[in-house]
Amino acid sequence: MSVDQMNVYMLIAVCLLSYGFGGLNGAYYLTEIYLKDDIRRHGSGNAGATNAGRLLGKKGFILTILIDTFKVMAALAITFYMSENDPAAMSLSSFFLLIGHLFPVQLGFRGGKGVVVFLAASLFLNPLSILVLAVLMGVSYLLLKDFKKAGFISMLTIPLSAYLSDQPAEYWVVLLIMLAIVLLVHQKTPPRQVHHRHHRR
């Protein structure tokens, strides 16, 4: 087997592995464990940290963020060692983690919206971008008094930070693509009328 063939098989393995990890939706499985129910039938209908917080309280919100962050870090760490930190492999891994989170096959291709996955991948690929985001988010919140708007405005700096910090071109390109997908998902998701259920704490 040639080196090129080995690289192709390695990249395919990275894509499949990352998609699989991405599909491990923290909000969905926590709600399934604690409430024996589908989180997508409640609250906003989204399988994400905010909706998990509505149903399970602060514990659900924090655990969802931790689980979704861990799956990203684990997949990227495995990719790091498999590919010897190849920028193309790391970028593909990040992208397919997001795709797996948004469209998990075992959940009927209905997952979360990907903000935590995007931020966790950004942290792994370019830690400085999260520091820049945190500073800008603080300033934006003081000016706008709106946490959601401040967050999305701040996320716009992530691909720019990767570009300006002399990271491989693949990193800022994939982060830009991932950001566009996350923004598009939030833009396109219509409000849903679903059941509201609160976990007794």
Beta strands, then each sheet from edge to edge (+ up, - down):
end
